[in-house]
Amino acid sequence: MTKPILVVTTRYTKEVEDRIDRDYNARRNPDQLPFSQQQLLSASDGADALFITPADRLDSGFFQKVSPSVKVITTFSVGFEHIDRSGSRRSQENSSRLHRRREQ
């Protein structure tokens, strides 16, 4: 069975990285600097999901351009003020879903 493709925008603890490697075909940001919007859009082409942080700003323009293959966007944060949720609802056939994940 093919693992889903997950775009990972930062580095995490060893335990989280190990789980990502176990469960996903990860496309990682090679730098410690946040992706530019264009870099994130390019990385998401053909991906199933995005694992972002508050440093990754997703505005309505992002949701108009993101690959329709992206079905889930999850954020490693307490809130999601860095994501234009109304923009995500208006985007490409409303295909993106937002899940909030809290650090435990």
Phi and psi restraints in degrees (range 20) as a CNS / XPLOR table:
assign (resid 1 and name C) (resid 2 and name N)
       (resid 2 and name CA) (resid 2 and name C) 1.0 -79.5 20.0 2
assign (resid 2 and name N) (resid 2 and name CA)
       (resid 2 and name C) (resid 3 and name N) 1.0 134.3 20.0 2
assign (resid 2 and name C) (resid 3 and name N)
       (resid 3 and name CA) (resid 3 and name C) 1.0 -74.8 20.0 2
assign (resid 3 and name N) (resid 3 and name CA)
       (resid 3 and name C) (resid 4 and name N) 1.0 144.8 20.0 2
assign (resid 3 and name C) (resid 4 and name N)
       (resid 4 and name CA) (resid 4 and name C) 1.0 -65.9 20.0 2
assign (resid 4 and name N) (resid 4 and name CA)
       (resid 4 and name C) (resid 5 and name N) 1.0 150.8 20.0 2
assign (resid 4 and name C) (resid 5 and name N)
       (resid 5 and name CA) (resid 5 and name C) 1.0 -88.9 20.0 2
assign (resid 5 and name N) (resid 5 and name CA)
       (resid 5 and name C) (resid 6 and name N) 1.0 124.6 20.0 2
assign (resid 5 and name C) (resid 6 and name N)
       (resid 6 and name CA) (resid 6 and name C) 1.0 -120.4 20.0 2
assign (resid 6 and name N) (resid 6 and name CA)
       (resid 6 and name C) (resid 7 and name N) 1.0 122.3 20.0 2
assign (resid 6 and name C) (resid 7 and name N)
       (resid 7 and name CA) (resid 7 and name C) 1.0 -85.3 20.0 2
assign (resid 7 and name N) (resid 7 and name CA)
       (resid 7 and name C) (resid 8 and name N) 1.0 124.0 20.0 2
assign (resid 7 and name C) (resid 8 and name N)
       (resid 8 and name CA) (resid 8 and name C) 1.0 -115.7 20.0 2
assign (resid 8 and name N) (resid 8 and name CA)
       (resid 8 and name C) (resid 9 and name N) 1.0 120.4 20.0 2
assign (resid 8 and name C) (resid 9 and name N)
       (resid 9 and name CA) (resid 9 and name C) 1.0 -93.0 20.0 2
assign (resid 9 and name N) (resid 9 and name CA)
       (resid 9 and name C) (resid 10 and name N) 1.0 -5.6 20.0 2
assign (resid 9 and name C) (resid 10 and name N)
       (resid 10 and name CA) (resid 10 and name C) 1.0 -151.7 20.0 2
assign (resid 10 and name N) (resid 10 and name CA)
       (resid 10 and name C) (resid 11 and name N) 1.0 179.7 20.0 2
assign (resid 10 and name C) (resid 11 and name N)
       (resid 11 and name CA) (resid 11 and name C) 1.0 -97.9 20.0 2
assign (resid 11 and name N) (resid 11 and name CA)
       (resid 11 and name C) (resid 12 and name N) 1.0 148.9 20.0 2
assign (resid 11 and name C) (resid 12 and name N)
       (resid 12 and name CA) (resid 12 and name C) 1.0 -126.5 20.0 2
assign (resid 12 and name N) (resid 12 and name CA)
       (resid 12 and name C) (resid 13 and name N) 1.0 -177.2 20.0 2
assign (resid 12 and name C) (resid 13 and name N)
       (resid 13 and name CA) (resid 13 and name C) 1.0 -62.6 20.0 2
assign (resid 13 and name N) (resid 13 and name CA)
       (resid 13 and name C) (resid 14 and name N) 1.0 161.5 20.0 2
assign (resid 13 and name C) (resid 14 and name N)
       (resid 14 and name CA) (resid 14 and name C) 1.0 -56.2 20.0 2
assign (resid 14 and name N) (resid 14 and name CA)
       (resid 14 and name C) (resid 15 and name N) 1.0 -41.2 20.0 2
assign (resid 14 and name C) (resid 15 and name N)
       (resid 15 and name CA) (resid 15 and name C) 1.0 -62.2 20.0 2
assign (resid 15 and name N) (resid 15 and name CA)
       (resid 15 and name C) (resid 16 and name N) 1.0 -42.5 20.0 2
assign (resid 15 and name C) (resid 16 and name N)
       (resid 16 and name CA) (resid 16 and name C) 1.0 -68.8 20.0 2
assign (resid 16 and name N) (resid 16 and name CA)
       (resid 16 and name C) (resid 17 and name N) 1.0 -44.5 20.0 2
assign (resid 16 and name C) (resid 17 and name N)
       (resid 17 and name CA) (resid 17 and name C) 1.0 -60.7 20.0 2
assign (resid 17 and name N) (resid 17 and name CA)
       (resid 17 and name C) (resid 18 and name N) 1.0 -41.0 20.0 2
assign (resid 17 and name C) (resid 18 and name N)
       (resid 18 and name CA) (resid 18 and name C) 1.0 -62.5 20.0 2
assign (resid 18 and name N) (resid 18 and name CA)
       (resid 18 and name C) (resid 19 and name N) 1.0 -40.8 20.0 2
assign (resid 18 and name C) (resid 19 and name N)
       (resid 19 and name CA) (resid 19 and name C) 1.0 -68.6 20.0 2
assign (resid 19 and name N) (resid 19 and name CA)
       (resid 19 and name C) (resid 20 and name N) 1.0 -39.5 20.0 2
assign (resid 19 and name C) (resid 20 and name N)
       (resid 20 and name CA) (resid 20 and name C) 1.0 -58.8 20.0 2
assign (resid 20 and name N) (resid 20 and name CA)
       (resid 20 and name C) (resid 21 and name N) 1.0 -48.1 20.0 2
assign (resid 20 and name C) (resid 21 and name N)
       (resid 21 and name CA) (resid 21 and name C) 1.0 -62.3 20.0 2
assign (resid 21 and name N) (resid 21 and name CA)
       (resid 21 and name C) (resid 22 and name N) 1.0 -36.0 20.0 2
assign (resid 21 and name C) (resid 22 and name N)
       (resid 22 and name CA) (resid 22 and name C) 1.0 -69.7 20.0 2
assign (resid 22 and name N) (resid 22 and name CA)
       (resid 22 and name C) (resid 23 and name N) 1.0 -41.7 20.0 2
assign (resid 22 and name C) (resid 23 and name N)
       (resid 23 and name CA) (resid 23 and name C) 1.0 -101.5 20.0 2
assign (resid 23 and name N) (resid 23 and name CA)
       (resid 23 and name C) (resid 24 and name N) 1.0 -14.0 20.0 2
assign (resid 23 and name C) (resid 24 and name N)
       (resid 24 and name CA) (resid 24 and name C) 1.0 -137.0 20.0 2
assign (resid 24 and name N) (resid 24 and name CA)
       (resid 24 and name C) (resid 25 and name N) 1.0 158.1 20.0 2
assign (resid 24 and name C) (resid 25 and name N)
       (resid 25 and name CA) (resid 25 and name C) 1.0 -91.9 20.0 2
assign (resid 25 and name N) (resid 25 and name CA)
       (resid 25 and name C) (resid 26 and name N) 1.0 101.3 20.0 2
assign (resid 25 and name C) (resid 26 and name N)
       (resid 26 and name CA) (resid 26 and name C) 1.0 -88.5 20.0 2
assign (resid 26 and name N) (resid 26 and name CA)
       (resid 26 and name C) (resid 27 and name N) 1.0 137.5 20.0 2
assign (resid 26 and name C) (resid 27 and name N)
       (resid 27 and name CA) (resid 27 and name C) 1.0 -109.4 20.0 2
assign (resid 27 and name N) (resid 27 and name CA)
       (resid 27 and name C) (resid 28 and name N) 1.0 107.8 20.0 2
assign (resid 27 and name C) (resid 28 and name N)
       (resid 28 and name CA) (resid 28 and name C) 1.0 -100.3 20.0 2
assign (resid 28 and name N) (resid 28 and name CA)
       (resid 28 and name C) (resid 29 and name N) 1.0 149.5 20.0 2
assign (resid 28 and name C) (resid 29 and name N)
       (resid 29 and name CA) (resid 29 and name C) 1.0 -71.7 20.0 2
assign (resid 29 and name N) (resid 29 and name CA)
       (resid 29 and name C) (resid 30 and name N) 1.0 120.9 20.0 2
assign (resid 29 and name C) (resid 30 and name N)
       (resid 30 and name CA) (resid 30 and name C) 1.0 -74.3 20.0 2
assign (resid 30 and name N) (resid 30 and name CA)
       (resid 30 and name C) (resid 31 and name N) 1.0 -13.6 20.0 2
assign (resid 30 and name C) (resid 31 and name N)
       (resid 31 and name CA) (resid 31 and name C) 1.0 -109.0 20.0 2
assign (resid 31 and name N) (resid 31 and name CA)
       (resid 31 and name C) (resid 32 and name N) 1.0 162.4 20.0 2
assign (resid 31 and name C) (resid 32 and name N)
       (resid 32 and name CA) (resid 32 and name C) 1.0 -86.3 20.0 2
assign (resid 32 and name N) (resid 32 and name CA)
       (resid 32 and name C) (resid 33 and name N) 1.0 -6.6 20.0 2
assign (resid 32 and name C) (resid 33 and name N)
       (resid 33 and name CA) (resid 33 and name C) 1.0 -83.6 20.0 2
assign (resid 33 and name N) (resid 33 and name CA)
       (resid 33 and name C) (resid 34 and name N) 1.0 148.0 20.0 2
assign (resid 33 and name C) (resid 34 and name N)
       (resid 34 and name CA) (resid 34 and name C) 1.0 -61.6 20.0 2
assign (resid 34 and name N) (resid 34 and name CA)
       (resid 34 and name C) (resid 35 and name N) 1.0 148.5 20.0 2
assign (resid 34 and name C) (resid 35 and name N)
       (resid 35 and name CA) (resid 35 and name C) 1.0 -59.2 20.0 2
assign (resid 35 and name N) (resid 35 and name CA)
       (resid 35 and name C) (resid 36 and name N) 1.0 145.1 20.0 2
assign (resid 35 and name C) (resid 36 and name N)
       (resid 36 and name CA) (resid 36 and name C) 1.0 -72.8 20.0 2
assign (resid 36 and name N) (resid 36 and name CA)
       (resid 36 and name C) (resid 37 and name N) 1.0 165.4 20.0 2
assign (resid 36 and name C) (resid 37 and name N)
       (resid 37 and name CA) (resid 37 and name C) 1.0 -60.6 20.0 2
assign (resid 37 and name N) (resid 37 and name CA)
       (resid 37 and name C) (resid 38 and name N) 1.0 -40.4 20.0 2
assign (resid 37 and name C) (resid 38 and name N)
       (resid 38 and name CA) (resid 38 and name C) 1.0 -65.3 20.0 2
assign (resid 38 and name N) (resid 38 and name CA)
       (resid 38 and name C) (resid 39 and name N) 1.0 -39.9 20.0 2
assign (resid 38 and name C) (resid 39 and name N)
       (resid 39 and name CA) (resid 39 and name C) 1.0 -63.7 20.0 2
assign (resid 39 and name N) (resid 39 and name CA)
       (resid 39 and name C) (resid 40 and name N) 1.0 -41.1 20.0 2
assign (resid 39 and name C) (resid 40 and name N)
       (resid 40 and name CA) (resid 40 and name C) 1.0 -66.3 20.0 2
assign (resid 40 and name N) (resid 40 and name CA)
       (resid 40 and name C) (resid 41 and name N) 1.0 -40.5 20.0 2
assign (resid 40 and name C) (resid 41 and name N)
       (resid 41 and name CA) (resid 41 and name C) 1.0 -62.4 20.0 2
assign (resid 41 and name N) (resid 41 and name CA)
       (resid 41 and name C) (resid 42 and name N) 1.0 -42.9 20.0 2
assign (resid 41 and name C) (resid 42 and name N)
       (resid 42 and name CA) (resid 42 and name C) 1.0 -64.1 20.0 2
assign (resid 42 and name N) (resid 42 and name CA)
       (resid 42 and name C) (resid 43 and name N) 1.0 -44.1 20.0 2
assign (resid 42 and name C) (resid 43 and name N)
       (resid 43 and name CA) (resid 43 and name C) 1.0 -64.4 20.0 2
assign (resid 43 and name N) (resid 43 and name CA)
       (resid 43 and name C) (resid 44 and name N) 1.0 -30.7 20.0 2
assign (resid 43 and name C) (resid 44 and name N)
       (resid 44 and name CA) (resid 44 and name C) 1.0 -81.3 20.0 2
assign (resid 44 and name N) (resid 44 and name CA)
       (resid 44 and name C) (resid 45 and name N) 1.0 -9.4 20.0 2
assign (resid 44 and name C) (resid 45 and name N)
       (resid 45 and name CA) (resid 45 and name C) 1.0 -60.2 20.0 2
assign (resid 45 and name N) (resid 45 and name CA)
       (resid 45 and name C) (resid 46 and name N) 1.0 114.9 20.0 2
assign (resid 45 and name C) (resid 46 and name N)
       (resid 46 and name CA) (resid 46 and name C) 1.0 83.3 20.0 2
assign (resid 46 and name N) (resid 46 and name CA)
       (resid 46 and name C) (resid 47 and name N) 1.0 -2.0 20.0 2
assign (resid 46 and name C) (resid 47 and name N)
       (resid 47 and name CA) (resid 47 and name C) 1.0 -79.4 20.0 2
assign (resid 47 and name N) (resid 47 and name CA)
       (resid 47 and name C) (resid 48 and name N) 1.0 157.3 20.0 2
assign (resid 47 and name C) (resid 48 and name N)
       (resid 48 and name CA) (resid 48 and name C) 1.0 -91.2 20.0 2
assign (resid 48 and name N) (resid 48 and name CA)
       (resid 48 and name C) (resid 49 and name N) 1.0 -30.8 20.0 2
assign (resid 48 and name C) (resid 49 and name N)
       (resid 49 and name CA) (resid 49 and name C) 1.0 -153.4 20.0 2
assign (resid 49 and name N) (resid 49 and name CA)
       (resid 49 and name C) (resid 50 and name N) 1.0 159.1 20.0 2
assign (resid 49 and name C) (resid 50 and name N)
       (resid 50 and name CA) (resid 50 and name C) 1.0 -122.0 20.0 2
assign (resid 50 and name N) (resid 50 and name CA)
       (resid 50 and name C) (resid 51 and name N) 1.0 137.7 20.0 2
assign (resid 50 and name C) (resid 51 and name N)
       (resid 51 and name CA) (resid 51 and name C) 1.0 -118.1 20.0 2
assign (resid 51 and name N) (resid 51 and name CA)
       (resid 51 and name C) (resid 52 and name N) 1.0 102.3 20.0 2
assign (resid 51 and name C) (resid 52 and name N)
       (resid 52 and name CA) (resid 52 and name C) 1.0 -113.4 20.0 2
assign (resid 52 and name N) (resid 52 and name CA)
       (resid 52 and name C) (resid 53 and name N) 1.0 176.0 20.0 2
assign (resid 52 and name C) (resid 53 and name N)
       (resid 53 and name CA) (resid 53 and name C) 1.0 -129.5 20.0 2
assign (resid 53 and name N) (resid 53 and name CA)
       (resid 53 and name C) (resid 54 and name N) 1.0 174.0 20.0 2
assign (resid 53 and name C) (resid 54 and name N)
       (resid 54 and name CA) (resid 54 and name C) 1.0 -60.9 20.0 2
assign (resid 54 and name N) (resid 54 and name CA)
       (resid 54 and name C) (resid 55 and name N) 1.0 -18.5 20.0 2
assign (resid 54 and name C) (resid 55 and name N)
       (resid 55 and name CA) (resid 55 and name C) 1.0 -70.9 20.0 2
assign (resid 55 and name N) (resid 55 and name CA)
       (resid 55 and name C) (resid 56 and name N) 1.0 -18.4 20.0 2
assign (resid 55 and name C) (resid 56 and name N)
       (resid 56 and name CA) (resid 56 and name C) 1.0 -93.7 20.0 2
assign (resid 56 and name N) (resid 56 and name CA)
       (resid 56 and name C) (resid 57 and name N) 1.0 109.9 20.0 2
assign (resid 56 and name C) (resid 57 and name N)
       (resid 57 and name CA) (resid 57 and name C) 1.0 -94.0 20.0 2
assign (resid 57 and name N) (resid 57 and name CA)
       (resid 57 and name C) (resid 58 and name N) 1.0 118.5 20.0 2
assign (resid 57 and name C) (resid 58 and name N)
       (resid 58 and name CA) (resid 58 and name C) 1.0 -109.9 20.0 2
assign (resid 58 and name N) (resid 58 and name CA)
       (resid 58 and name C) (resid 59 and name N) 1.0 105.0 20.0 2
assign (resid 58 and name C) (resid 59 and name N)
       (resid 59 and name CA) (resid 59 and name C) 1.0 -101.3 20.0 2
assign (resid 59 and name N) (resid 59 and name CA)
       (resid 59 and name C) (resid 60 and name N) 1.0 -179.1 20.0 2
assign (resid 59 and name C) (resid 60 and name N)
       (resid 60 and name CA) (resid 60 and name C) 1.0 -61.6 20.0 2
assign (resid 60 and name N) (resid 60 and name CA)
       (resid 60 and name C) (resid 61 and name N) 1.0 -33.2 20.0 2
assign (resid 60 and name C) (resid 61 and name N)
       (resid 61 and name CA) (resid 61 and name C) 1.0 -61.9 20.0 2
assign (resid 61 and name N) (resid 61 and name CA)
       (resid 61 and name C) (resid 62 and name N) 1.0 -38.2 20.0 2
assign (resid 61 and name C) (resid 62 and name N)
       (resid 62 and name CA) (resid 62 and name C) 1.0 -61.0 20.0 2
assign (resid 62 and name N) (resid 62 and name CA)
       (resid 62 and name C) (resid 63 and name N) 1.0 -47.3 20.0 2
assign (resid 62 and name C) (resid 63 and name N)
       (resid 63 and name CA) (resid 63 and name C) 1.0 -68.6 20.0 2
assign (resid 63 and name N) (resid 63 and name CA)
       (resid 63 and name C) (resid 64 and name N) 1.0 -23.7 20.0 2
assign (resid 63 and name C) (resid 64 and name N)
       (resid 64 and name CA) (resid 64 and name C) 1.0 -74.2 20.0 2
assign (resid 64 and name N) (resid 64 and name CA)
       (resid 64 and name C) (resid 65 and name N) 1.0 -24.0 20.0 2
assign (resid 64 and name C) (resid 65 and name N)
       (resid 65 and name CA) (resid 65 and name C) 1.0 -108.5 20.0 2
assign (resid 65 and name N) (resid 65 and name CA)
       (resid 65 and name C) (resid 66 and name N) 1.0 -17.0 20.0 2
assign (resid 65 and name C) (resid 66 and name N)
       (resid 66 and name CA) (resid 66 and name C) 1.0 -64.0 20.0 2
assign (resid 66 and name N) (resid 66 and name CA)
       (resid 66 and name C) (resid 67 and name N) 1.0 146.9 20.0 2
assign (resid 66 and name C) (resid 67 and name N)
       (resid 67 and name CA) (resid 67 and name C) 1.0 -56.9 20.0 2
assign (resid 67 and name N) (resid 67 and name CA)
       (resid 67 and name C) (resid 68 and name N) 1.0 136.1 20.0 2
assign (resid 67 and name C) (resid 68 and name N)
       (resid 68 and name CA) (resid 68 and name C) 1.0 -66.0 20.0 2
assign (resid 68 and name N) (resid 68 and name CA)
       (resid 68 and name C) (resid 69 and name N) 1.0 -11.0 20.0 2
assign (resid 68 and name C) (resid 69 and name N)
       (resid 69 and name CA) (resid 69 and name C) 1.0 -70.5 20.0 2
assign (resid 69 and name N) (resid 69 and name CA)
       (resid 69 and name C) (resid 70 and name N) 1.0 -21.8 20.0 2
assign (resid 69 and name C) (resid 70 and name N)
       (resid 70 and name CA) (resid 70 and name C) 1.0 -75.2 20.0 2
assign (resid 70 and name N) (resid 70 and name CA)
       (resid 70 and name C) (resid 71 and name N) 1.0 115.1 20.0 2
assign (resid 70 and name C) (resid 71 and name N)
       (resid 71 and name CA) (resid 71 and name C) 1.0 -106.4 20.0 2
assign (resid 71 and name N) (resid 71 and name CA)
       (resid 71 and name C) (resid 72 and name N) 1.0 -22.7 20.0 2
assign (resid 71 and name C) (resid 72 and name N)
       (resid 72 and name CA) (resid 72 and name C) 1.0 -136.7 20.0 2
assign (resid 72 and name N) (resid 72 and name CA)
       (resid 72 and name C) (resid 73 and name N) 1.0 136.0 20.0 2
assign (resid 72 and name C) (resid 73 and name N)
       (resid 73 and name CA) (resid 73 and name C) 1.0 -124.4 20.0 2
assign (resid 73 and name N) (resid 73 and name CA)
       (resid 73 and name C) (resid 74 and name N) 1.0 121.4 20.0 2
assign (resid 73 and name C) (resid 74 and name N)
       (resid 74 and name CA) (resid 74 and name C) 1.0 -120.2 20.0 2
assign (resid 74 and name N) (resid 74 and name CA)
       (resid 74 and name C) (resid 75 and name N) 1.0 146.0 20.0 2
assign (resid 74 and name C) (resid 75 and name N)
       (resid 75 and name CA) (resid 75 and name C) 1.0 -121.9 20.0 2
assign (resid 75 and name N) (resid 75 and name CA)
       (resid 75 and name C) (resid 76 and name N) 1.0 138.8 20.0 2
assign (resid 75 and name C) (resid 76 and name N)
       (resid 76 and name CA) (resid 76 and name C) 1.0 -93.1 20.0 2
assign (resid 76 and name N) (resid 76 and name CA)
       (resid 76 and name C) (resid 77 and name N) 1.0 77.0 20.0 2
assign (resid 76 and name C) (resid 77 and name N)
       (resid 77 and name CA) (resid 77 and name C) 1.0 -160.9 20.0 2
assign (resid 77 and name N) (resid 77 and name CA)
       (resid 77 and name C) (resid 78 and name N) 1.0 170.1 20.0 2
assign (resid 77 and name C) (resid 78 and name N)
       (resid 78 and name CA) (resid 78 and name C) 1.0 -80.4 20.0 2
assign (resid 78 and name N) (resid 78 and name CA)
       (resid 78 and name C) (resid 79 and name N) 1.0 -39.3 20.0 2
assign (resid 78 and name C) (resid 79 and name N)
       (resid 79 and name CA) (resid 79 and name C) 1.0 -116.0 20.0 2
assign (resid 79 and name N) (resid 79 and name CA)
       (resid 79 and name C) (resid 80 and name N) 1.0 -175.3 20.0 2
assign (resid 79 and name C) (resid 80 and name N)
       (resid 80 and name CA) (resid 80 and name C) 1.0 -140.6 20.0 2
assign (resid 80 and name N) (resid 80 and name CA)
       (resid 80 and name C) (resid 81 and name N) 1.0 36.2 20.0 2
assign (resid 80 and name C) (resid 81 and name N)
       (resid 81 and name CA) (resid 81 and name C) 1.0 -68.3 20.0 2
assign (resid 81 and name N) (resid 81 and name CA)
       (resid 81 and name C) (resid 82 and name N) 1.0 -13.2 20.0 2
assign (resid 81 and name C) (resid 82 and name N)
       (resid 82 and name CA) (resid 82 and name C) 1.0 -84.9 20.0 2
assign (resid 82 and name N) (resid 82 and name CA)
       (resid 82 and name C) (resid 83 and name N) 1.0 4.1 20.0 2
assign (resid 82 and name C) (resid 83 and name N)
       (resid 83 and name CA) (resid 83 and name C) 1.0 -122.2 20.0 2
assign (resid 83 and name N) (resid 83 and name CA)
       (resid 83 and name C) (resid 84 and name N) 1.0 126.8 20.0 2
assign (resid 83 and name C) (resid 84 and name N)
       (resid 84 and name CA) (resid 84 and name C) 1.0 -79.4 20.0 2
assign (resid 84 and name N) (resid 84 and name CA)
       (resid 84 and name C) (resid 85 and name N) 1.0 90.1 20.0 2
assign (resid 84 and name C) (resid 85 and name N)
       (resid 85 and name CA) (resid 85 and name C) 1.0 -65.3 20.0 2
assign (resid 85 and name N) (resid 85 and name CA)
       (resid 85 and name C) (resid 86 and name N) 1.0 -34.7 20.0 2
assign (resid 85 and name C) (resid 86 and name N)
       (resid 86 and name CA) (resid 86 and name C) 1.0 -67.5 20.0 2
assign (resid 86 and name N) (resid 86 and name CA)
       (resid 86 and name C) (resid 87 and name N) 1.0 -34.6 20.0 2
assign (resid 86 and name C) (resid 87 and name N)
       (resid 87 and name CA) (resid 87 and name C) 1.0 -65.5 20.0 2
assign (resid 87 and name N) (resid 87 and name CA)
       (resid 87 and name C) (resid 88 and name N) 1.0 -35.9 20.0 2
assign (resid 87 and name C) (resid 88 and name N)
       (resid 88 and name CA) (resid 88 and name C) 1.0 -68.8 20.0 2
assign (resid 88 and name N) (resid 88 and name CA)
       (resid 88 and name C) (resid 89 and name N) 1.0 -33.7 20.0 2
assign (resid 88 and name C) (resid 89 and name N)
       (resid 89 and name CA) (resid 89 and name C) 1.0 -69.2 20.0 2
assign (resid 89 and name N) (resid 89 and name CA)
       (resid 89 and name C) (resid 90 and name N) 1.0 -30.0 20.0 2
assign (resid 89 and name C) (resid 90 and name N)
       (resid 90 and name CA) (resid 90 and name C) 1.0 -87.4 20.0 2
assign (resid 90 and name N) (resid 90 and name CA)
       (resid 90 and name C) (resid 91 and name N) 1.0 -6.6 20.0 2
assign (resid 90 and name C) (resid 91 and name N)
       (resid 91 and name CA) (resid 91 and name C) 1.0 -78.0 20.0 2
assign (resid 91 and name N) (resid 91 and name CA)
       (resid 91 and name C) (resid 92 and name N) 1.0 174.0 20.0 2
assign (resid 91 and name C) (resid 92 and name N)
       (resid 92 and name CA) (resid 92 and name C) 1.0 -21.8 20.0 2
assign (resid 92 and name N) (resid 92 and name CA)
       (resid 92 and name C) (resid 93 and name N) 1.0 90.7 20.0 2
assign (resid 92 and name C) (resid 93 and name N)
       (resid 93 and name CA) (resid 93 and name C) 1.0 53.2 20.0 2
assign (resid 93 and name N) (resid 93 and name CA)
       (resid 93 and name C) (resid 94 and name N) 1.0 25.7 20.0 2
assign (resid 93 and name C) (resid 94 and name N)
       (resid 94 and name CA) (resid 94 and name C) 1.0 55.0 20.0 2
assign (resid 94 and name N) (resid 94 and name CA)
       (resid 94 and name C) (resid 95 and name N) 1.0 39.1 20.0 2
assign (resid 94 and name C) (resid 95 and name N)
       (resid 95 and name CA) (resid 95 and name C) 1.0 -83.4 20.0 2
assign (resid 95 and name N) (resid 95 and name CA)
       (resid 95 and name C) (resid 96 and name N) 1.0 -19.4 20.0 2
assign (resid 95 and name C) (resid 96 and name N)
       (resid 96 and name CA) (resid 96 and name C) 1.0 -85.3 20.0 2
assign (resid 96 and name N) (resid 96 and name CA)
       (resid 96 and name C) (resid 97 and name N) 1.0 141.5 20.0 2
assign (resid 96 and name C) (resid 97 and name N)
       (resid 97 and name CA) (resid 97 and name C) 1.0 -119.4 20.0 2
assign (resid 97 and name N) (resid 97 and name CA)
       (resid 97 and name C) (resid 98 and name N) 1.0 145.0 20.0 2
assign (resid 97 and name C) (resid 98 and name N)
       (resid 98 and name CA) (resid 98 and name C) 1.0 -111.0 20.0 2
assign (resid 98 and name N) (resid 98 and name CA)
       (resid 98 and name C) (resid 99 and name N) 1.0 127.4 20.0 2
assign (resid 98 and name C) (resid 99 and name N)
       (resid 99 and name CA) (resid 99 and name C) 1.0 -119.0 20.0 2
assign (resid 99 and name N) (resid 99 and name CA)
       (resid 99 and name C) (resid 100 and name N) 1.0 132.6 20.0 2
assign (resid 99 and name C) (resid 100 and name N)
       (resid 100 and name CA) (resid 100 and name C) 1.0 -97.8 20.0 2
assign (resid 100 and name N) (resid 100 and name CA)
       (resid 100 and name C) (resid 101 and name N) 1.0 132.9 20.0 2
assign (resid 100 and name C) (resid 101 and name N)
       (resid 101 and name CA) (resid 101 and name C) 1.0 -123.4 20.0 2
assign (resid 101 and name N) (resid 101 and name CA)
       (resid 101 and name C) (resid 102 and name N) 1.0 125.9 20.0 2
assign (resid 101 and name C) (resid 102 and name N)
       (resid 102 and name CA) (resid 102 and name C) 1.0 -96.4 20.0 2
assign (resid 102 and name N) (resid 102 and name CA)
       (resid 102 and name C) (resid 103 and name N) 1.0 141.9 20.0 2
assign (resid 102 and name C) (resid 103 and name N)
       (resid 103 and name CA) (resid 103 and name C) 1.0 -68.3 20.0 2
assign (resid 103 and name N) (resid 103 and name CA)
       (resid 103 and name C) (resid 104 and name N) 1.0 132.8 20.0 2
